[in-house]
């Protein structure tokens, strides 16, 4: 992997997974005595341990990168050890990109072979492009060809990533069919092809909510083994996920420690889960759900922003007034319909809940 051109990789705001967790990957590689597929940096067991967390025999603590069913991670890792590509599917905010990055980091030691899917993603982003100065000067040649991340992964036996696959136009999506079925990428301009070497595979992510935008063709879907990433099963799991991620982000931003804000984190998670599920935690009161997804990722964003407010404009302790505005922004996406949903939830649920008076007042203040 190439080093950052600015020379301050150690100070990067958001280091790549293989850099941020280099010590864990190194410890796992040293302790890993199980069979490794060709060109894998770790065995499937070690890759799963890296994602799920654990303690090695030498005492090294591997922090969990994903909190969820172990079997989901095992199926994802096993898929990458076969000739089937992996499709991580789920609603927004279920850590698809996060899991994809860490899988690539653990398997190939490089998570940067990435194609970011958008409505404007061209075919060249998946196949290859051209250096037009060389092309005009010397005509088509391998020197004038600019390989895509997928082509580079094929040639080097590494893991490529395609984010938001269903946002890519259907005709561009289907560029992957030959890559995934024949394990080749033709270069008709040169009468050549790139054949994938052992170790190559591809991880794609897609949102359930994108179904119908650019639906995958049946031919392409057959080339993937689909693993659905669910929302956190319990409130405790979701609080744990939010606290861990906020703590990691907070250290990079010099924000207050998370433990002092655990009460507010649990409150944010409770609000999101109740509005998402359409019923209160105790099952006694039905509530309307807003138009937004209210994902775990959004809860992380709300709490991180609240910690920044507490650090720069408060006493450093996360309080209801620090998260109220962020919650309002996450819930009220449709100013007409969602505002009614939020106000009804405030009056029917939050107002009557013991110990939530400060939170109720803070939310009323920003809502007004």
ABEGO torsion letter per residue (X at the ends): XBBBAAGAAAABABBBAAAAAAAAAAAAAAABABBBBBGBABBAAAAAAAAAEEBBAAGBBBBBABBEBAAAAAAAAAAAABABBBBBBEBBGAGAAAAAAAAAAAAAGBAABBBBBBAABBAAAABBBBBAAAAAAAEBBAAABBBBAAAAAAAAGBBBBBBGAAABBAAAAAAAAAAAAAGBBBBAAAGBBBBBBBGBBBBBBBBAAABGABBBBAAAAAABBBBBBBBBABAAAAAAAAAAAAAAAAAAAGBBBAAAAAAAAAAAAAAAAAAAAGBBAAGABBBBBBABAGBAAAAAAAAAAAAAAAAAABAGBBBAAAAAAAAAAAABABAAAAAAAAAAAAAAAAAABBGAAAAAAAAAAAAX
